[in-house]
């Protein structure tokens, strides 16, 4: 390998590190939104359901920024409380299937988050944004538990060093992991039966 090529590789690597490090030392917040399943199947006996989410980290931290060497730097937090973010996702999926949502319903989906976090794996020319959304879910009807399940959603978004932004990759990753977790519920006939009118 001649000197010119070696110099070029070093220059590219240095630029990549700079690109990844830009605002990585400054804590920031980001708006977490969820897009529900497109063309979700409507549930024939859909009624009114409530959603209660507990367990999300109170500081709202969902990830840590990293520089081009993979070193953990500033915190990245959700603008809204994490419990609200997850509750909004549940409500959107319910509405997409024909349910109405109300905290006053006698049918309640209880979601206890055990993990809501994204960790970034930095490679030479790219970074993998890996997120997890894990929760214990129960359904109660008239205060009696009629369903229980543990869900573990995973999502990954890949960024090249010459991409723009970092928050968008984290949000894309969470879109995937949240959708994965919710799909584990809404594809379960026992869950649908538990939240539907009979």
Secondary structure as a PSIPRED ss2 file (coil, helix, strand):
# PSIPRED VFORMAT (PSIPRED V4.0)

   1 X C   1.000  0.000  0.000
   2 X C   1.000  0.000  0.000
   3 X H   0.000  1.000  0.000
   4 X H   0.000  1.000  0.000
   5 X H   0.000  1.000  0.000
   6 X H   0.000  1.000  0.000
   7 X H   0.000  1.000  0.000
   8 X H   0.000  1.000  0.000
   9 X H   0.000  1.000  0.000
  10 X H   0.000  1.000  0.000
  11 X H   0.000  1.000  0.000
  12 X H   0.000  1.000  0.000
  13 X H   0.000  1.000  0.000
  14 X H   0.000  1.000  0.000
  15 X H   0.000  1.000  0.000
  16 X H   0.000  1.000  0.000
  17 X H   0.000  1.000  0.000
  18 X H   0.000  1.000  0.000
  19 X H   0.000  1.000  0.000
  20 X H   0.000  1.000  0.000
  21 X H   0.000  1.000  0.000
  22 X C   1.000  0.000  0.000
  23 X C   1.000  0.000  0.000
  24 X C   1.000  0.000  0.000
  25 X C   1.000  0.000  0.000
  26 X C   1.000  0.000  0.000
  27 X C   1.000  0.000  0.000
  28 X E   0.000  0.000  1.000
  29 X E   0.000  0.000  1.000
  30 X E   0.000  0.000  1.000
  31 X C   1.000  0.000  0.000
  32 X C   1.000  0.000  0.000
  33 X C   1.000  0.000  0.000
  34 X C   1.000  0.000  0.000
  35 X C   1.000  0.000  0.000
  36 X C   1.000  0.000  0.000
  37 X C   1.000  0.000  0.000
  38 X C   1.000  0.000  0.000
  39 X C   1.000  0.000  0.000
  40 X C   1.000  0.000  0.000
  41 X C   1.000  0.000  0.000
  42 X C   1.000  0.000  0.000
  43 X C   1.000  0.000  0.000
  44 X C   1.000  0.000  0.000
  45 X C   1.000  0.000  0.000
  46 X C   1.000  0.000  0.000
  47 X C   1.000  0.000  0.000
  48 X E   0.000  0.000  1.000
  49 X E   0.000  0.000  1.000
  50 X E   0.000  0.000  1.000
  51 X E   0.000  0.000  1.000
  52 X E   0.000  0.000  1.000
  53 X E   0.000  0.000  1.000
  54 X E   0.000  0.000  1.000
  55 X C   1.000  0.000  0.000
  56 X C   1.000  0.000  0.000
  57 X C   1.000  0.000  0.000
  58 X C   1.000  0.000  0.000
  59 X C   1.000  0.000  0.000
  60 X C   1.000  0.000  0.000
  61 X E   0.000  0.000  1.000
  62 X E   0.000  0.000  1.000
  63 X E   0.000  0.000  1.000
  64 X E   0.000  0.000  1.000
  65 X E   0.000  0.000  1.000
  66 X E   0.000  0.000  1.000
  67 X C   1.000  0.000  0.000
  68 X C   1.000  0.000  0.000
  69 X C   1.000  0.000  0.000
  70 X C   1.000  0.000  0.000
  71 X C   1.000  0.000  0.000
  72 X E   0.000  0.000  1.000
  73 X E   0.000  0.000  1.000
  74 X E   0.000  0.000  1.000
  75 X E   0.000  0.000  1.000
  76 X E   0.000  0.000  1.000
  77 X E   0.000  0.000  1.000
  78 X E   0.000  0.000  1.000
  79 X C   1.000  0.000  0.000
  80 X C   1.000  0.000  0.000
  81 X C   1.000  0.000  0.000
  82 X H   0.000  1.000  0.000
  83 X H   0.000  1.000  0.000
  84 X H   0.000  1.000  0.000
  85 X H   0.000  1.000  0.000
  86 X H   0.000  1.000  0.000
  87 X H   0.000  1.000  0.000
  88 X H   0.000  1.000  0.000
  89 X H   0.000  1.000  0.000
  90 X H   0.000  1.000  0.000
  91 X H   0.000  1.000  0.000
  92 X H   0.000  1.000  0.000
  93 X H   0.000  1.000  0.000
  94 X H   0.000  1.000  0.000
  95 X H   0.000  1.000  0.000
  96 X H   0.000  1.000  0.000
  97 X C   1.000  0.000  0.000
  98 X C   1.000  0.000  0.000
  99 X C   1.000  0.000  0.000
 100 X E   0.000  0.000  1.000
 101 X E   0.000  0.000  1.000
 102 X C   1.000  0.000  0.000
 103 X C   1.000  0.000  0.000
 104 X C   1.000  0.000  0.000
 105 X C   1.000  0.000  0.000
 106 X C   1.000  0.000  0.000
 107 X E   0.000  0.000  1.000
 108 X E   0.000  0.000  1.000
 109 X E   0.000  0.000  1.000
 110 X E   0.000  0.000  1.000
 111 X E   0.000  0.000  1.000
 112 X E   0.000  0.000  1.000
 113 X E   0.000  0.000  1.000
 114 X E   0.000  0.000  1.000
 115 X E   0.000  0.000  1.000
 116 X E   0.000  0.000  1.000
 117 X E   0.000  0.000  1.000
 118 X E   0.000  0.000  1.000
 119 X E   0.000  0.000  1.000
 120 X E   0.000  0.000  1.000
 121 X E   0.000  0.000  1.000
 122 X E   0.000  0.000  1.000
 123 X C   1.000  0.000  0.000
 124 X C   1.000  0.000  0.000
 125 X C   1.000  0.000  0.000
 126 X E   0.000  0.000  1.000
 127 X E   0.000  0.000  1.000
 128 X E   0.000  0.000  1.000
 129 X E   0.000  0.000  1.000
 130 X E   0.000  0.000  1.000
 131 X E   0.000  0.000  1.000
 132 X E   0.000  0.000  1.000
 133 X E   0.000  0.000  1.000
 134 X E   0.000  0.000  1.000
 135 X E   0.000  0.000  1.000
 136 X E   0.000  0.000  1.000
 137 X E   0.000  0.000  1.000
 138 X E   0.000  0.000  1.000
 139 X E   0.000  0.000  1.000
 140 X E   0.000  0.000  1.000
 141 X E   0.000  0.000  1.000
 142 X C   1.000  0.000  0.000
 143 X C   1.000  0.000  0.000
 144 X E   0.000  0.000  1.000
 145 X E   0.000  0.000  1.000
 146 X E   0.000  0.000  1.000
 147 X E   0.000  0.000  1.000
 148 X E   0.000  0.000  1.000
 149 X E   0.000  0.000  1.000
 150 X E   0.000  0.000  1.000
 151 X E   0.000  0.000  1.000
 152 X E   0.000  0.000  1.000
 153 X E   0.000  0.000  1.000
 154 X E   0.000  0.000  1.000
 155 X E   0.000  0.000  1.000
 156 X E   0.000  0.000  1.000
 157 X E   0.000  0.000  1.000
 158 X E   0.000  0.000  1.000
 159 X E   0.000  0.000  1.000
 160 X E   0.000  0.000  1.000
 161 X C   1.000  0.000  0.000
 162 X C   1.000  0.000  0.000
 163 X C   1.000  0.000  0.000
 164 X C   1.000  0.000  0.000
 165 X C   1.000  0.000  0.000
 166 X C   1.000  0.000  0.000
 167 X H   0.000  1.000  0.000
 168 X H   0.000  1.000  0.000
 169 X H   0.000  1.000  0.000
 170 X H   0.000  1.000  0.000
 171 X H   0.000  1.000  0.000
 172 X H   0.000  1.000  0.000
 173 X H   0.000  1.000  0.000
 174 X H   0.000  1.000  0.000
 175 X H   0.000  1.000  0.000
 176 X H   0.000  1.000  0.000
 177 X H   0.000  1.000  0.000
 178 X H   0.000  1.000  0.000
 179 X H   0.000  1.000  0.000
 180 X H   0.000  1.000  0.000
 181 X H   0.000  1.000  0.000
 182 X H   0.000  1.000  0.000
 183 X H   0.000  1.000  0.000
 184 X H   0.000  1.000  0.000
 185 X H   0.000  1.000  0.000
 186 X H   0.000  1.000  0.000
 187 X C   1.000  0.000  0.000
 188 X C   1.000  0.000  0.000
 189 X H   0.000  1.000  0.000
 190 X H   0.000  1.000  0.000
 191 X H   0.000  1.000  0.000
 192 X H   0.000  1.000  0.000
 193 X H   0.000  1.000  0.000
 194 X H   0.000  1.000  0.000
 195 X H   0.000  1.000  0.000
 196 X C   1.000  0.000  0.000
 197 X C   1.000  0.000  0.000
 198 X C   1.000  0.000  0.000
